[in-house]
């Protein structure tokens, strides 16, 4: 009978080298119950391929955004035989691309040429901070990854039309906040009405996770299709109004939401400065005013309610 080949064995230093984790991290995982204890051989601890596979599994889940606490739950489910295939499939589906657009690369010379021809380090820094550009290891300052070539093309068109780069980045920051709010609402809506039934168990069963992954594939394009349709409707409506305003012979009326200057007694300003410092005066007065408005609104509603009850 052929002798079976011996299974690989590792000291903790070897395990750290092969897995990419540090010795300290491996010991921390053991203490938290994420990694099985090693075998004891005399005075030495011995690890095997199962430990190496578990470390790689933990690293993969961390990269996908899981916390160590949730990873422990998932691994315990795996160890009790419930399986992780469906869960990992769901994770992969959610973390997959939400657009057909493919990333591209652009050289620094081409980037400078598309934005006026003059190097602008501050603009590059902001673009990297916003994720419009990503630095490439070993190509620092020479070439960048462009996750969304369409987004960069829009910025280049706006710049060519005369919009300053600072205004473009400021507009993107504002737009991003609003779009993230829309995405959050869509996720809350679909979770409540669609995905709640798949996520009753923590972690979900293998079958429920697999069904949820299929549903993600079906619903993935709906958010963008809805936003596209509603944006087209809003642009048609508001662009018509803007055109009418600017073609009108009368000057446009001042907007009601524009900030207005309000005079306050010097003593009031000094008192606020003593409380919050000179840099916090504006925010403090705005917050105090807002609180007073809310208080009076609540008082009015309560008084109206009491009056109605008295009449009744």
N, C-alpha and C positions, 0 to 999 in steps of 0.2 A: 504494500500500500504506500502511495507516495506521501512523503512527509509534507505537511502544510507549512507554507512560508510563515515566518514569525511576523506578527503585527508590529508596525512601527511604534517605537516608544520614545518619549521626549522628556527631557528635564524641563523645568519651568522656563529656563532661559531659551532653550530650543523652541519651545511652544510659542514663546513671545516672538521669536525671530520669524517663525513660519506664519503666524497669524497676523502680525503687524500690531498686536496689542503689547502694552508694557507689562513687565512682571507685576508691578503694583496694581494695574488694572485687572489682571487675571486673578490676583488674590482678592481684590474687592468683589469681583463677580462670584467667587466661591463663597465669600462671607454673606452675600445677598441671596444665595441659593440659585443663581443663574447658571452656574457651572458645577458639574458633579465633582466631588472630591477625588483626588488622584489616588492611585494605589500606593501603598507603602511598601518599599523594598529595602529592608534594613534601615539605614538612616536617610534614604532618598525617597522623594515623591516621584512617581512615574505617571506620565500622561500618555494618552493614546489618540488615535485618529478621531474618536468620538468627541474628545475635548476640542480638537482643532476645528472640526465641523461646527460644533456649537459656538465657538468664538466667531467664526465667519458668519454664522447665522445671526448672531447678536449684532455684529457690525453692519450687516445688511439692513436689519430692522432699524437700527439707529439712523442710518442714512435715509431711510424712508420716513423719518420723523417720529418714530415711536419713542416713548419714554422707557426707562429701565423698568418701571413698575408694570407698564402694559406688556413689555417684552416678557417679563416673568410670567404673567398670566397666559400669554400665548404658548410659552415653552412648557408650562405645566399642562396645558391642554394637549400639547403634542405628546408629552410623557405619559399621559393617562389614556392615550390611544384615540383621542378625538380628531387628531390630524390637523395639519396646518396648510394643506394644499389649497383649499378654498380661500382661506384667509389671505394667504400670500398672493393668490390670484387677484383677489379684490384690491389688495394694496397696490399691486402692479398696475391694475386697471386705472385706479384713481391717480397714481403718480405718472401714468403715461401721458403722451402729448395730447393737449386739448385743441390742437390746431394741426392742419396739414402742412403748415409753413415749415420749411427746413432752415436751420441755422446756416450762416455763411461766415466767411472771413473777409476782413478788409485790411489793407495795409495802412500804415500811418500816413504815407504820402497820398494815397487815394482819399483818405478821410479828410486830410487838410484841404485837398483840392475841392472836395464837395462842399466845404464850408468856408469858402472865401480865400483859400490858399495860404492863410497865415496861421501858424501853429497856435493853438489856444489850450494851454495846459489845464486851466480852470474848467473849461468846457469838457475836456476829456475826463477830468476827475468826476464831474457831475454825471456824465453819461455812464461811467463805471458804477457810481453809487446808485444810480437808478436802474442798472441792469440792462441799459440799452447797448452797452459794450461790456465785454468781459476780457480781462487780461489773460494772455496765454503764457504759461510757464516757458521760460527760455526765449520768448519773443517780446519781452517787455519793451514797449516803446516802438516796436517795428510792425506788429500785426495784432489785430484784435478779433475776437469772436463776436459775431452779431447774432444774438438769439432770434431777433425778429427783423429781417431785412426790410419788411414793409414799414415798420415803425421808424427805422432809420431813414427810409426814403421819404416818409411824410415830413420828418424834421428837416431834411435837405430841401424839400419843396417849399416849406414855410420860410426857411432861411433865404432861399432864392427870391421869394416874394417880398422880402424886406423885414421879416420878423426877427428881432434880436434873439440870439441863442439863450440869453437869460430868461426871456419871456417864454420861449419854447419849453425849457425845462420846468419853469414855474407852472405853466399850463399842464404839463404832463403830470406833475405831482398832484395838482388839484383833480385832474381827470382820474388818476389812479385811485385816489381815495373814494371817489364817487362810484367807480366801476367795482371796486372791492366791496362796497356796500351792496351793490346790485347782486354780485356773486354770492355774498353772504345770505341775502334774503332768498335767493333761488335755492341755495343749499338747505336753508331752514324749511322752506316750503316743500321741497321734494323729500326731505327726511321725515317730516311730519306725515305726509300723505302717501309716500311710496316706501321709503327704506326702513321706517320704524319696525315693520313686521319682520324684517330680516335681521335686525340688530337687537332683538329682545334678550338674547343670551350674550354674556360677556365671558370669553370671546364668543362670537357667533359660531354655530355649528358649521361643519365643512360644507354641507348642502346649502344652507342659508347664505353663506359667504359667496358660494359659486353663483347662486341665483342673483345676488346683489351685484356681482361683477357683470353679469349679463345685462342687468337693468342699467348699469352705468353706461355700457356701450350704447344702449338704445337711447338714453336721455342725453348723452354727451353733446350732440349738436343742438339740442333744443334751446339752451341758454343763449348761444350766439345767434341763432335764428330769430329768437324773440327780441333780443337787443337790436339786431340789425333792422327788423321791421319797425320797432318803436322809434329808433333813432331816425329812420327815413321819414316817418310820420311827423316827428317833432321838428326836424329840419325843414320840411316843406311848410309847416305851419309858421314857425318862427322866422324863417328866412323871408317869407312873404310880408310878415309884420315889419321886419327890419327895413325891407325895401320901401314899404309905404311910409315909414317914419322919415327915412333919409331923402325921399323924393318929395316930401311935403314942403310947401313954401314956408310953413311956420317952424320955428326952431323947436327941437324936442324938449318936452318938459323934463324938469329934474326928476330923477328917480327917487322914490320914497325911501329906498334902502341905502342911500348914500350916507356916510358918516357926517355928523353935524357937530360943530364946535359949540360947547356949552360953557358959560362962565361960572366959576365957583369961587366963593370967598377964599381969600388967602389963608385964613385961619383953618378952614376945612382941609385945604391941601396940606398944610403943615401937620395937622393932626393925623392925616392918612400916612404921610411920610414917616412920622414917628412910629406908626404901627407896622408898616410893611417895607419901608425904605423907598427911596426916590424911584427906583426901577419898577416897583410894583404898584405905583399909584394908579396908573391907567387901568390895569386889570382889576384892582380892588374896587374902584369906583364903578366900573362896568358890571362886576359881579353883584355889588351891593344894590345897584339900580335894578338889575334883573330880578334879584330876590324880592325887592320891594314891589315890583310890578306883579310878580307871581302871588305875593301875599295879598295884595289888594284884589287881584282877580279871584282868589279863593274866598276872601271875605265877602265879595260881592255875590258870588255863587251861593255861599252859605246863607247870607241874608235873604236872597231871593227864595231859597228853599224854605226857610223859616216862615217867610211871608206867605208862601203858598200853603203851607201846613196850617197857618193861622186862619187863612180864608176858608180852607176846607173844614 
